[in-house]
Structures are given as C-alpha cells and as structure tokens.
Amino acid sequence: MTTTAGTASHSHHLSPAFPGRAPWGTAGKLRAWQQGAMDKYIQAQPRDFLAVATPGAGKTTFALTLASWLLHHHVVQQVTVVAPTEHLKKQWAEAAARIGIKLDPEYSAGPLGKEYDGVAVTYAGVGVRPMLHRNRVEQRKTLVILDEIHHAGDSKSWGEACLEAFEPATRRLALTGTPFRSDTNPIPFVTYEEGDDGIRRSSADYTYGYGSALADHVVRPVIFMSYSGNMRWRTKAGDEIAARLGEPMTKDAVSQAWRTALDPRGEWMPAVLRAADQRLTEVRKAIPDAGALVIASDQESARAYAKLIRDITGHKATLVLSDDTGASKRIDEFSGSDDRWMVAVRMVSEGVDVPRLAVGVYATTISTPLFFAQAVGRFVRSRRRGETASVFLPTIPDLLGFANEMERERDHVLDKPKKEGEEDPYAESEKEMEEANREQDEDTGEQDMLPFEALESDAVFDRVTYNGADFGMQAHPGSEEEQDYLGIPGLLEPDQVQLLLQKRQARQIAHSRKKPAEEADLLELPAERRPVVSHKEMMELRKRLNSLVGAYVHQSGKPHGVIHTELRRVCGGPPSAEATAGQLRQRIEKVQEWATRMR
C-alpha cells in the first residue's frame, strides 16, 4: 500500500490540476478552505460528504489529501475516482501518483494489480458495468470520489448505476464546481433539505464560492469583453432579417442573430479573434506563457476558427475536436508549451486543466448557466497574485446575465413550482444538456438543418462587464477607445481592475463630449445606461404596462385603446409591441403618475 502520512505534509508535491504550481503562498500547505473542509470532515467522519467549490479552487487537492488521510488511518483500503471524461480520469491518476496514491486509469475488469491503491473510471464506464464496481467496493473498504457529481444525472441510467455500484461504499466524497442541474432528477448520495417554502434543495457539507475564492486570491478576477454588431440572415421562408446584437428581439431572432455572429465567414468572428489576440499579447507582457482558448459549437466551426487564427496571427492553433486519446495528448502538449491559441469543441469546457489559459472566446450558442460557469472556470485558476482572466462574448442578454452573476451560489432544486406559462430562466432542455455534456463531439449534421442562412455580420466593441457592473462606450474594432480596454495590464488586484475601468470610461465620456454630434456614428452612451434587455424582460414590461392600463381603465372610465394612444402621444414612440424597454418604462411611470393624481 503506497500512502502518505499526513493531511498536508506532502501537498507541496501536488500538480497539475492538483497543482505543483500552487498559487503564491500556498505551496507546502493546504489553502484555508481545503483545511477547513478537512477539519470538518475529520471531526464529523460522515459516510457522505458534498464539497461545492468554485472551478480553479483546488477540489482535486482537497479530495486526494483526504483520500491519503483515510488510507493512512485505515478507514478505507482502496479508492475509486469517478470522473466525467477519459481525459479527466487520467488527470486524476497523474495527480494522485504525485502524492503516492496509485490509481489505474485503464481498469476495465478483473482483479486489480497489487501495485494499485484503486481505480479511476468515468460515469459512462460505471453505467456500462455497475455490478463490477459494486463487487469491488463490497470486497474492500472503499472511498469513492465522485468528481463533478452533477454528471450522475446526465442520464437516468448513470444515476441508477452509481447508486447500484457505490451504495455499499464505506465512504463517498462528492465534488462539484458549478451550479447543479436545472432538471429535477435527484443526484445520488446528495442530501436534500426541505425549506420553509416546501421546496427541497441540495445541501452541501462545505461550500467555497467564487466570491470567497476571489477575496482569497485563489482565483483570478474575470473581465468580460462583449461585442455587439449588425447581423443579417435569411429565414427558411426566404425573408431577410437584420438586427443588432443586444437589442430586444424574439427568442428565435436572438438565436439566429447569435449564430450569424459566430459564422466564421462573417466579419464578427475575425474582428473578435483579432481583439482577443491583442488582449493576449498585452497579458503576455506580465504572464509570458499565457494562452487563449476558443470554445466552439461544432467541429466544422472549430476548424474554421483555427484557420482564422492562423491567418490573423501567423501561428498555428492547437485543435481539439473530441475526447479521444489523441485529443488528450494535444491538450497536455498545449498545457506544457507556451503556444498562444487552442480551439476546442464545447466539451473541453469542463475537466481540462490548463492553468496558463488567461484569455477565452465564448463561440458557442449553449446558453445554460451550468455550461457557462464550466466554460469560464477554464480561465480562473490563479497561479500567482494579480493575474486576471479575459473572456470575449457576444452581447447576448443571457450571457451578460450569467457574467453579472459570477458570485451567485446556487443549489440543486428538486421541487420547482410550475406556474401556467411561467418560464424558468435556468431551465434547459434535455437535448441541450446532452449536447453540452456529450462524451463524443461528433458532427451531427444539425448545422445543415437550421432554418436560416447567415448572410453578413460586423462587430462593434460594446462593453466590459466586471464584478456585476458594466463599463465602456461602443467603439469600432481597431479604434483608440477599444484599445483602451484591450490594453488593461495582465497583472492587477481586483480593486485595481474596477478603478482602472472607471477611469477608462470617464476618459471615453470626456472624449465623446468634445466631438461634434455629426461625428457620432455609434451610440454615445456609457454601458450602464445601455441595459441589455432579454426577450423575457420585454414581455414582463409589456405585461406590466397592460396591467396598469387595465387598472386605470376602471379608475378613469376610458377605454384601453384611448389610454394607450394618449401614452404614445405624451411619451412618444411606436405601439407597445414595437416599443423599446426605455419607452415602455416611461409609459409605466406616466400611467402610474396619472393613477396617483386621480386618487
């Protein structure tokens, strides 16, 4: 049995996910949250323990240190790690080997070699042969580590297989770094507690959120740079539609405008990749080996983006198309090199540990909070104090909403109240979740069936979102104003980032005021006064206006149509079905004012 003796004495050997290059001040000892979680576990000695820690915080370090303690104290005799992907199970085996725990990542059946302390397997592997793993945990006292346990709910069979395989385990440690699933399938070995509202929610034994990790300098602050622009596409019916990213539109139109932006044949993607590469050059002045990652929707787009990067930079990008052995090797090679760019299909967003990634381009149309959190998690792992991460996004309301909620902690909700016609902003279709977490990212032909054709796109720098606030004026790619934000230093404390963004915006506003009005070809308003409004919010505003007008009908005795016409005359603008969010709010205030006067 090859085990280590103490909770922290060997932690200075840990690397990469795990990591030998621990952030400043942490080498040779556990981080405060890891020690806190260890202390809580050792005191309680529970059979099941759920640790929720933000991506990049060091869940692997915590889990393997705890495994070492349990082996050393003969609480367990072997370890089974269950991971979402092939690449990740190998990463776990490598990290465990660094502290003397030998896990077999190639195990498939039969007796385990005597030199091993356990196995590393995937959820899919457990799903295929649950009884094999049940027999193993019945024969010897076993610690089961369930990494990113929300994946146990990816399919009903996986959850049932985990329950069947690991129900007899001596100890079970569940880990997750992202908000739980939006569906209501219970996750095995997770405790659910009923709240005052009668709704059952997951209960973590230890939680370490992004906000706490940022304050502790364990993760990097994330600067989100979003780009708007004009999109034009043709629908299946042959109609040509033009729209600007960020403007209120129907859900279908948002989806089609978004796909038009991501089309590699338009102007939007090349402009954003150019900007992201400039940002990478700036960051590399302080972090010489900093890398960048494009998260693409499908293989065809990924290949096209890699070609664009080569044309823009003159250097080849590492292309990762699926979770096969070759892809795993390419990720490892990129991680150990100082190459600038990697392009990967969506599944690389979770479980791929490349600590030097500091710049990201979110070039996929997956709009779930779970996937977004996983994607951003690839860039937040801090290696030394002051490193910042930059993620480039299209100006899509849902994405900017997620960016503004980085510090929000969520639990898995089992009993969601379902009201007639109510739309759950965090509900995602089963199909989308399957797409996001698919084991193989083969081409599906889905792109060919989309009921629209992208015609053209352009890009406009829109805003910077940081720490729940928006900064910046709209600017053309390549302009001095855009360069102001792309040139933010790569090493800054979180409060310095905020201060610098405020200064840059003030400078932009002052510069804008000096220009003659006829020179203003873009919307000359600071970002916080240009709210991005979702289709759902627009529906709520119209509903609120109609409700107030209905109440005023009873109060005034005037018909609905007369009141709406009067509101348009006083406030200006088109009928409410075509009015902007600002115009609707203005009318809401006006009808409230009228109602108050009549009391």
C-alpha positions as CSV (number, residue, x, y, z in Angstrom):
1,M,0.0,0.0,0.0
2,T,1.5,3.3,-1.1
3,T,0.0,6.1,1.1
4,T,1.1,9.3,2.6
5,A,1.1,10.1,6.3
6,G,-0.3,13.5,6.9
7,T,-3.0,15.8,5.8
8,A,-0.7,18.4,4.4
9,S,2.9,17.2,4.7
10,H,3.1,16.1,1.1
11,S,0.8,18.7,-0.6
12,H,3.8,20.6,-2.0
13,H,4.2,17.7,-4.5
14,L,0.7,18.3,-6.0
15,S,0.4,19.3,-9.6
16,P,-1.2,20.0,-12.3
17,A,-5.0,20.1,-11.6
18,F,-3.8,19.4,-8.3
19,P,-1.2,21.5,-8.7
20,G,2.5,21.6,-8.2
21,R,2.4,25.2,-9.3
22,A,0.1,26.2,-6.5
23,P,-0.7,29.9,-6.3
24,W,1.5,32.3,-4.3
25,G,1.8,31.5,-0.7
26,T,0.1,28.1,-0.8
27,A,3.0,25.7,-1.7
28,G,3.7,23.2,1.1
29,K,0.3,23.7,2.9
30,L,-3.4,23.4,2.2
31,R,-5.4,26.5,1.4
32,A,-7.6,27.8,4.2
33,W,-10.8,26.4,2.6
34,Q,-9.2,23.0,2.0
35,Q,-8.0,22.8,5.6
36,G,-11.4,23.9,6.8
37,A,-13.2,21.2,4.8
38,M,-10.6,18.6,6.0
39,D,-11.2,19.7,9.6
40,K,-15.0,19.5,9.2
41,Y,-14.7,16.0,7.6
42,I,-12.3,14.6,10.2
43,Q,-14.4,15.9,13.1
44,A,-17.7,14.5,11.7
45,Q,-16.4,11.3,10.0
46,P,-19.5,11.2,7.7
47,R,-20.2,8.4,5.2
48,D,-21.3,11.0,2.6
49,F,-19.7,14.4,2.2
50,L,-20.5,17.0,-0.5
51,A,-18.0,19.8,-1.2
52,V,-19.0,22.6,-3.6
53,A,-16.0,24.7,-4.6
54,T,-15.7,27.1,-7.5
55,P,-13.7,25.9,-10.6
56,G,-10.0,26.5,-10.0
57,A,-10.2,26.5,-6.2
58,G,-8.4,23.1,-5.8
59,K,-11.0,20.4,-5.3
60,T,-8.6,17.7,-6.5
61,T,-6.0,18.7,-3.9
62,F,-8.6,18.6,-1.1
63,A,-10.0,15.2,-2.3
64,L,-6.7,13.5,-2.6
65,T,-5.3,14.9,0.6
66,L,-8.5,13.5,2.3
67,A,-8.0,10.1,0.5
68,S,-4.4,10.0,1.8
69,W,-5.6,10.6,5.3
70,L,-8.3,7.9,5.1
71,L,-5.9,5.4,3.7
72,H,-3.2,6.2,6.3
73,H,-5.7,5.8,9.1
74,H,-7.1,2.5,7.7
75,V,-10.6,3.9,7.4
76,V,-10.5,2.7,3.8
77,Q,-8.3,0.3,1.9
78,Q,-8.8,1.5,-1.6
79,V,-10.0,4.5,-3.7
80,T,-12.3,4.7,-6.7
81,V,-12.5,8.0,-8.6
82,V,-15.4,8.6,-10.9
83,A,-14.8,11.4,-13.5
84,P,-16.9,12.9,-16.3
85,T,-14.4,12.2,-19.2
86,E,-11.5,10.0,-20.2
87,H,-9.1,12.9,-20.1
88,L,-10.1,13.8,-16.6
89,K,-9.8,10.3,-15.2
90,K,-6.1,10.2,-16.5
91,Q,-5.5,13.6,-14.9
92,W,-6.8,12.3,-11.6
93,A,-4.5,9.3,-11.8
94,E,-1.5,11.5,-12.5
95,A,-2.3,13.9,-9.7
96,A,-2.8,11.0,-7.2
97,A,0.5,9.5,-8.2
98,R,2.3,12.7,-7.1
99,I,1.3,12.0,-3.5
100,G,1.9,8.3,-3.6
101,I,-1.7,7.1,-4.4
102,K,-1.6,4.8,-7.4
103,L,-4.8,4.7,-9.4
104,D,-5.3,2.6,-12.5
105,P,-7.0,4.8,-15.2
106,E,-7.1,1.9,-17.7
107,Y,-9.0,-0.5,-15.4
108,S,-11.9,-2.3,-17.2
109,A,-12.5,-5.7,-15.4
110,G,-11.0,-8.4,-13.3
111,P,-8.7,-8.2,-10.3
112,L,-6.7,-5.0,-9.8
113,G,-2.9,-5.2,-9.9
114,K,-1.3,-5.3,-6.4
115,E,0.7,-2.2,-7.1
116,Y,-2.5,-0.1,-7.3
117,D,-4.5,1.6,-4.5
118,G,-7.6,1.9,-6.6
119,V,-9.0,2.9,-10.0
120,A,-10.1,6.0,-11.9
121,V,-13.2,5.4,-14.1
122,T,-15.8,7.5,-16.0
123,Y,-19.5,7.8,-15.2
124,A,-20.2,6.2,-18.6
125,G,-17.9,3.3,-17.6
126,V,-19.8,2.8,-14.4
127,G,-23.1,3.0,-16.4
128,V,-22.0,0.0,-18.5
129,R,-20.9,-2.3,-15.7
130,P,-22.3,-1.2,-12.3
131,M,-22.1,-4.7,-10.7
132,L,-18.4,-4.9,-11.5
133,H,-17.8,-1.8,-9.3
134,R,-20.2,-2.9,-6.7
135,N,-18.3,-6.2,-6.2
136,R,-15.1,-4.2,-5.8
137,V,-16.5,-1.9,-3.1
138,E,-18.0,-4.9,-1.3
139,Q,-14.7,-6.8,-1.2
140,R,-12.6,-4.0,0.4
141,K,-13.4,-0.8,2.4
142,T,-13.6,1.8,-0.4
143,L,-13.6,5.6,-0.6
144,V,-15.5,6.7,-3.7
145,I,-14.7,10.2,-5.1
146,L,-17.5,11.4,-7.4
147,D,-16.0,14.3,-9.4
148,E,-18.4,16.8,-10.8
149,I,-21.2,14.7,-9.4
150,H,-23.9,16.6,-11.3
151,H,-23.0,14.4,-14.2
152,A,-24.5,11.4,-12.4
153,G,-27.8,13.0,-13.5
154,D,-26.8,13.3,-17.2
155,S,-28.9,10.2,-17.9
156,K,-31.2,8.3,-15.6
157,S,-29.2,5.1,-16.2
158,W,-25.9,6.8,-15.0
159,G,-27.6,7.9,-11.7
160,E,-29.1,4.5,-11.2
161,A,-25.7,2.8,-12.0
162,C,-23.9,5.0,-9.5
163,L,-26.4,4.2,-6.8
164,E,-26.2,0.5,-7.5
165,A,-22.4,0.4,-7.8
166,F,-21.5,2.6,-4.8
167,E,-24.3,2.1,-2.3
168,P,-22.1,-0.4,-0.2
169,A,-19.1,2.0,-0.2
170,T,-17.5,2.8,3.2
171,R,-17.1,6.5,2.4
172,R,-18.3,8.7,-0.5
173,L,-16.9,12.1,-1.3
174,A,-19.0,14.1,-3.9
175,L,-17.4,17.2,-5.6
176,T,-18.8,19.8,-7.8
177,G,-17.6,23.2,-9.0
178,T,-20.7,24.6,-10.8
179,P,-24.3,25.2,-10.1
180,F,-26.3,22.0,-10.1
181,R,-28.6,20.8,-12.9
182,S,-31.8,22.6,-13.8
183,D,-33.7,19.3,-14.1
184,T,-35.3,17.8,-11.0
185,N,-33.6,14.4,-11.2
186,P,-32.2,13.6,-7.7
187,I,-28.4,13.2,-7.7
188,P,-27.2,10.0,-5.9
189,F,-25.7,10.4,-2.4
190,V,-26.6,14.1,-2.3
191,T,-28.7,15.3,0.7
192,Y,-31.8,17.3,0.0
193,E,-33.4,19.5,2.7
194,E,-36.9,21.0,2.6
195,G,-37.1,24.8,3.0
196,D,-39.9,26.9,4.5
197,D,-41.4,27.1,1.1
198,G,-41.8,23.3,0.9
199,I,-39.1,23.0,-1.8
200,R,-36.3,20.5,-1.4
201,R,-32.8,21.8,-2.2
202,S,-29.4,20.2,-2.2
203,S,-27.4,20.7,1.0
204,A,-23.6,20.9,0.8
205,D,-21.4,20.0,3.7
206,Y,-18.8,22.6,2.7
207,T,-19.2,25.4,0.2
208,Y,-16.4,27.7,-1.2
209,G,-17.8,30.1,-3.8
210,Y,-16.2,32.2,-6.4
211,G,-16.6,35.4,-4.3
212,S,-14.7,33.9,-1.4
213,A,-12.0,32.4,-3.7
214,L,-11.5,35.8,-5.3
215,A,-11.1,37.5,-2.0
216,D,-8.5,34.8,-1.0
217,H,-6.6,35.4,-4.3
218,V,-7.2,31.7,-5.1
219,V,-8.9,32.5,-8.5
220,R,-8.5,35.3,-11.0
221,P,-10.9,38.2,-11.4
222,V,-12.7,37.8,-14.8
223,I,-13.1,40.7,-17.2
224,F,-15.9,40.0,-19.7
225,M,-15.5,41.9,-23.0
226,S,-18.7,41.8,-25.1
227,Y,-19.1,42.7,-28.8
228,S,-22.3,43.8,-30.5
229,G,-22.7,44.4,-34.2
230,N,-25.2,44.3,-37.1
231,M,-26.3,40.8,-38.2
232,R,-28.2,39.9,-41.4
233,W,-29.7,36.5,-42.2
234,R,-32.2,34.8,-44.4
235,T,-35.0,32.7,-42.9
236,K,-36.3,29.4,-44.2
237,A,-39.3,31.4,-45.7
238,G,-36.7,33.4,-47.7
239,D,-37.2,36.7,-45.7
240,E,-34.0,38.7,-45.0
241,I,-33.8,40.0,-41.4
242,A,-31.3,42.5,-40.0
243,A,-30.8,43.0,-36.3
244,R,-28.2,44.3,-33.8
245,L,-26.9,42.1,-31.1
246,G,-28.1,43.3,-27.7
247,E,-31.3,44.9,-29.0
248,P,-34.6,43.4,-27.7
249,M,-35.9,40.7,-30.1
250,T,-37.8,37.5,-30.0
251,K,-36.1,34.3,-28.7
252,D,-35.8,32.9,-32.2
253,A,-34.3,36.1,-33.6
254,V,-31.7,36.2,-30.7
255,S,-30.7,32.6,-31.5
256,Q,-30.4,33.3,-35.3
257,A,-28.5,36.6,-34.7
258,W,-26.2,34.8,-32.3
259,R,-25.4,32.0,-34.9
260,T,-24.9,34.7,-37.6
261,A,-22.3,36.4,-35.3
262,L,-20.4,33.1,-34.8
263,D,-20.4,32.2,-38.6
264,P,-16.7,32.2,-39.5
265,R,-17.5,33.6,-42.9
266,G,-18.8,36.9,-41.5
267,E,-16.8,39.8,-40.1
268,W,-17.8,39.4,-36.4
269,M,-15.6,36.4,-35.5
270,P,-12.4,37.6,-37.3
271,A,-12.8,41.0,-35.5
272,V,-13.3,39.4,-32.1
273,L,-10.4,36.9,-32.6
274,R,-8.2,39.8,-33.6
275,A,-9.2,41.7,-30.4
276,A,-8.7,38.6,-28.2
277,D,-5.2,38.1,-29.8
278,Q,-4.3,41.7,-29.0
279,R,-5.5,41.2,-25.4
280,L,-3.4,38.0,-25.2
281,T,-0.3,40.0,-26.4
282,E,-0.9,42.5,-23.6
283,V,-1.5,39.8,-20.9
284,R,1.8,38.0,-22.0
285,K,3.8,41.1,-21.1
286,A,3.1,40.2,-17.5
287,I,2.4,36.4,-17.9
288,P,4.8,35.2,-20.7
289,D,3.2,31.8,-21.1
290,A,-0.4,32.9,-21.1
291,G,-2.6,31.0,-23.5
292,A,-6.0,31.6,-25.1
293,L,-8.9,29.2,-25.9
294,V,-11.8,29.4,-28.3
295,I,-14.8,27.2,-27.2
296,A,-16.6,26.3,-30.4
297,S,-20.0,24.8,-31.1
298,D,-19.0,22.1,-33.6
299,Q,-16.1,20.6,-35.4
300,E,-16.6,22.5,-38.7
301,S,-16.6,25.9,-36.9
302,A,-13.6,24.9,-34.8
303,R,-11.6,24.1,-37.9
304,A,-12.6,27.4,-39.5
305,Y,-11.7,29.4,-36.3
306,A,-8.3,27.7,-36.2
307,K,-7.7,28.8,-39.8
308,L,-8.8,32.4,-39.0
309,I,-6.3,32.4,-36.1
310,R,-3.5,31.2,-38.3
311,D,-4.4,34.0,-40.9
312,I,-4.5,36.6,-38.1
313,T,-1.5,35.6,-36.0
314,G,0.7,33.7,-38.5
315,H,0.8,30.9,-35.9
316,K,-1.0,27.5,-35.9
317,A,-3.6,26.9,-33.2
318,T,-3.9,23.6,-31.4
319,L,-7.2,22.0,-32.5
320,V,-9.0,19.7,-30.1
321,L,-12.1,18.1,-31.7
322,S,-13.2,15.3,-29.3
323,D,-12.4,13.5,-26.1
324,D,-10.3,10.8,-27.6
325,T,-6.8,9.7,-26.7
326,G,-5.2,12.0,-29.4
327,A,-7.2,15.0,-28.1
328,S,-6.0,14.3,-24.5
329,K,-2.4,14.3,-25.7
330,R,-2.8,17.6,-27.6
331,I,-4.3,19.2,-24.5
332,D,-1.3,18.0,-22.4
333,E,1.2,19.3,-25.1
334,F,-0.5,22.7,-25.2
335,S,-0.6,22.9,-21.4
336,G,3.2,22.3,-21.2
337,S,4.1,24.6,-24.1
338,D,4.0,28.4,-24.5
339,D,1.8,28.3,-27.7
340,R,-0.7,31.1,-27.9
341,W,-4.0,29.5,-29.1
342,M,-6.1,26.4,-28.6
343,V,-9.5,25.8,-30.3
344,A,-11.8,23.2,-28.9
345,V,-15.3,21.9,-29.3
346,R,-17.6,22.7,-26.4
347,M,-16.8,19.6,-24.2
348,V,-13.4,20.9,-23.3
349,S,-15.1,23.5,-21.1
350,E,-15.1,21.1,-18.1
351,G,-12.3,18.9,-16.7
352,V,-9.5,20.3,-18.8
353,D,-6.9,21.8,-16.6
354,V,-4.6,24.2,-18.4
355,P,-3.7,26.8,-15.7
356,R,-2.0,29.1,-18.2
357,L,-5.2,29.8,-20.0
358,A,-6.0,33.5,-19.4
359,V,-8.0,34.6,-22.5
360,G,-11.2,33.0,-23.8
361,V,-13.6,33.4,-26.6
362,Y,-17.1,32.0,-26.0
363,A,-18.0,31.0,-29.5
364,T,-20.8,28.6,-28.8
365,T,-24.6,29.1,-28.6
366,I,-25.1,27.0,-25.5
367,S,-26.9,29.3,-23.1
368,T,-27.2,27.4,-19.8
369,P,-25.8,28.8,-16.5
370,L,-24.1,25.4,-15.8
371,F,-22.2,25.3,-19.1
372,F,-21.2,29.0,-18.9
373,A,-19.8,28.5,-15.4
374,Q,-17.9,25.5,-16.5
375,A,-16.5,27.4,-19.5
376,V,-15.4,30.4,-17.5
377,G,-13.9,28.0,-15.0
378,R,-11.2,27.2,-17.5
379,F,-9.7,30.6,-17.1
380,V,-9.9,31.5,-13.4
381,R,-7.2,29.2,-11.9
382,S,-4.7,31.6,-10.3
383,R,-1.0,30.7,-10.3
384,R,0.2,33.9,-8.7
385,R,-1.3,37.0,-7.2
386,G,-2.6,39.7,-9.6
387,E,-3.3,37.5,-12.7
388,T,-6.5,38.5,-14.5
389,A,-8.7,36.5,-16.9
390,S,-10.4,38.0,-20.0
391,V,-13.4,36.3,-21.7
392,F,-14.8,37.6,-25.0
393,L,-18.6,37.3,-25.6
394,P,-21.3,38.3,-28.0
395,T,-23.7,40.8,-26.5
396,I,-26.4,38.3,-25.7
397,P,-28.7,39.1,-22.7
398,D,-28.5,35.6,-21.1
399,L,-24.6,35.5,-21.3
400,L,-24.3,39.0,-19.8
401,G,-26.7,38.0,-17.1
402,F,-24.5,35.0,-16.2
403,A,-21.4,37.2,-16.3
404,N,-23.1,39.6,-13.8
405,E,-23.9,36.7,-11.5
406,M,-20.5,35.1,-11.2
407,E,-20.6,35.2,-7.4
408,R,-24.1,33.8,-7.1
409,E,-24.2,30.4,-5.4
410,R,-27.0,28.0,-6.3
411,D,-28.3,24.7,-5.0
412,H,-29.9,21.9,-6.9
413,V,-33.7,22.3,-6.6
414,L,-35.9,19.2,-6.7
415,D,-39.4,20.6,-6.4
416,K,-39.7,23.5,-8.8
417,P,-43.0,25.4,-8.7
418,K,-44.6,25.2,-12.1
419,K,-47.0,28.1,-12.9
420,E,-49.0,28.3,-16.1
421,G,-47.0,30.0,-18.8
422,E,-44.1,30.7,-16.4
423,E,-40.6,30.4,-17.9
424,D,-37.8,29.2,-15.7
425,P,-34.8,31.3,-16.7
426,Y,-32.4,28.5,-15.6
427,A,-34.3,25.6,-17.2
428,E,-32.5,24.0,-20.1
429,S,-33.9,21.3,-22.5
430,E,-32.7,17.8,-22.0
431,K,-31.3,17.9,-25.6
432,E,-29.1,20.9,-24.8
433,M,-27.7,19.3,-21.6
434,E,-27.0,16.1,-23.6
435,E,-25.2,18.2,-26.2
436,A,-23.2,20.1,-23.6
437,N,-22.0,17.0,-21.8
438,R,-21.8,14.5,-24.6
439,E,-18.9,12.0,-24.4
440,Q,-18.0,12.3,-28.1
441,D,-18.4,15.5,-30.1
442,E,-19.0,14.1,-33.5
443,D,-20.6,16.2,-36.2
444,T,-24.4,15.7,-36.1
445,G,-25.4,17.3,-39.3
446,E,-27.5,19.6,-37.2
447,Q,-26.0,22.8,-38.6
448,D,-27.3,21.9,-42.1
449,M,-30.8,21.7,-40.8
450,L,-31.0,25.2,-39.2
451,P,-34.0,27.1,-40.7
452,F,-31.9,30.1,-41.6
453,E,-28.8,31.2,-43.6
454,A,-26.2,33.7,-42.2
455,L,-25.6,36.4,-44.7
456,E,-23.3,39.0,-43.1
457,S,-22.1,40.4,-39.8
458,D,-19.9,43.1,-38.4
459,A,-18.5,43.7,-34.9
460,V,-18.6,46.7,-32.5
461,F,-16.9,46.7,-29.1
462,D,-19.9,47.0,-26.7
463,R,-18.9,46.9,-23.1
464,V,-16.8,45.5,-20.3
465,T,-18.6,43.6,-17.5
466,Y,-16.7,43.2,-14.3
467,N,-17.8,42.5,-10.7
468,G,-21.5,42.9,-11.6
469,A,-21.1,46.3,-13.3
470,D,-20.8,47.5,-16.9
471,F,-18.2,49.9,-18.3
472,G,-17.4,51.4,-21.7
473,M,-18.7,53.2,-24.7
474,Q,-19.4,51.5,-28.0
475,A,-16.3,51.6,-30.3
476,H,-15.2,50.3,-33.7
477,P,-12.7,47.4,-33.8
478,G,-9.2,48.9,-34.0
479,S,-10.2,52.3,-32.6
480,E,-8.4,54.0,-29.8
481,E,-11.3,53.5,-27.5
482,E,-11.3,49.7,-28.0
483,Q,-7.5,49.6,-27.5
484,D,-8.0,51.4,-24.1
485,Y,-9.8,48.3,-22.8
486,L,-7.7,45.6,-24.6
487,G,-4.6,47.2,-23.2
488,I,-5.6,46.7,-19.5
489,P,-2.5,45.2,-17.7
490,G,-2.5,41.5,-17.2
491,L,-1.4,41.7,-13.5
492,L,-3.9,43.7,-11.3
493,E,-5.6,43.3,-8.0
494,P,-9.4,43.1,-8.2
495,D,-10.0,46.6,-6.8
496,Q,-7.4,48.0,-9.3
497,V,-9.4,46.4,-12.2
498,Q,-12.5,48.3,-11.0
499,L,-10.7,51.6,-10.6
500,L,-9.0,51.3,-14.0
501,L,-12.3,50.5,-15.8
502,Q,-13.9,53.5,-14.1
503,K,-11.1,55.8,-15.3
504,R,-11.1,54.4,-18.8
505,Q,-14.9,55.0,-19.1
506,A,-14.6,58.6,-17.7
507,R,-11.9,59.3,-20.3
508,Q,-14.1,57.9,-23.1
509,I,-17.1,60.0,-22.0
510,A,-15.0,63.2,-21.8
511,H,-13.6,62.5,-25.3
512,S,-17.0,61.8,-26.6
513,R,-18.4,65.2,-25.4
514,K,-15.7,67.1,-27.3
515,K,-16.7,65.5,-30.6
516,P,-19.2,67.3,-32.9
517,A,-22.6,65.5,-32.9
518,E,-22.3,64.6,-36.6
519,E,-19.2,62.6,-35.9
520,A,-21.0,60.2,-33.5
521,D,-21.7,57.2,-35.7
522,L,-22.2,54.9,-32.7
523,L,-24.5,55.1,-29.7
524,E,-22.7,57.6,-27.5
525,L,-23.9,56.3,-24.1
526,P,-21.9,54.6,-21.3
527,A,-22.7,50.9,-20.9
528,E,-24.6,51.2,-17.6
529,R,-27.1,53.4,-19.4
530,R,-27.4,50.9,-22.3
531,P,-29.0,48.0,-20.5
532,V,-29.2,44.7,-22.5
533,V,-32.8,43.6,-22.2
534,S,-33.9,40.0,-22.7
535,H,-37.0,38.9,-24.6
536,K,-38.4,37.7,-21.3
537,E,-37.9,41.1,-19.6
538,M,-39.6,42.8,-22.6
539,M,-42.6,40.5,-22.2
540,E,-42.7,41.4,-18.5
541,L,-42.6,45.1,-19.2
542,R,-45.4,44.9,-21.7
543,K,-47.4,42.8,-19.3
544,R,-46.8,45.3,-16.5
545,L,-47.9,48.2,-18.8
546,N,-51.1,46.4,-19.9
547,S,-51.9,45.6,-16.2
548,L,-51.5,49.2,-15.2
549,V,-53.5,50.4,-18.2
550,G,-56.3,47.9,-17.2
551,A,-56.4,49.2,-13.7
552,Y,-56.5,52.8,-15.0
553,V,-59.4,51.8,-17.3
554,H,-61.5,51.1,-14.2
555,Q,-60.3,54.3,-12.4
556,S,-60.8,56.7,-15.4
557,G,-63.6,55.0,-17.3
558,K,-61.7,55.5,-20.6
559,P,-61.2,52.5,-23.0
560,H,-57.8,50.7,-23.3
561,G,-57.1,52.0,-26.8
562,V,-57.7,55.6,-25.8
563,I,-55.2,55.3,-22.8
564,H,-52.5,53.6,-25.0
565,T,-52.9,56.3,-27.7
566,E,-52.6,59.1,-25.1
567,L,-49.5,57.4,-23.6
568,R,-47.9,57.3,-27.1
569,R,-48.8,61.0,-27.7
570,V,-47.3,62.1,-24.3
571,C,-44.2,59.8,-24.2
572,G,-43.6,59.3,-28.0
573,G,-42.6,56.1,-29.7
574,P,-44.3,53.3,-31.6
575,P,-47.1,50.9,-30.4
576,S,-46.1,48.9,-27.3
577,A,-45.5,45.8,-29.3
578,E,-42.6,47.6,-31.0
579,A,-41.5,50.0,-28.2
580,T,-38.1,49.7,-26.6
581,A,-37.6,48.9,-22.9
582,G,-36.9,52.5,-22.1
583,Q,-40.1,53.6,-23.9
584,L,-42.2,51.0,-22.0
585,R,-40.7,52.1,-18.7
586,Q,-41.5,55.7,-19.4
587,R,-45.2,54.8,-20.2
588,I,-45.4,52.7,-17.0
589,E,-44.2,55.7,-15.0
590,K,-46.6,58.0,-16.8
591,V,-49.7,55.8,-16.2
592,Q,-48.7,55.4,-12.5
593,E,-48.5,59.2,-12.3
594,W,-52.0,59.6,-13.8
595,A,-53.4,57.0,-11.4
596,T,-51.9,58.7,-8.4
597,R,-53.4,62.1,-9.4
598,M,-56.9,60.6,-9.6
599,R,-56.9,59.2,-6.0
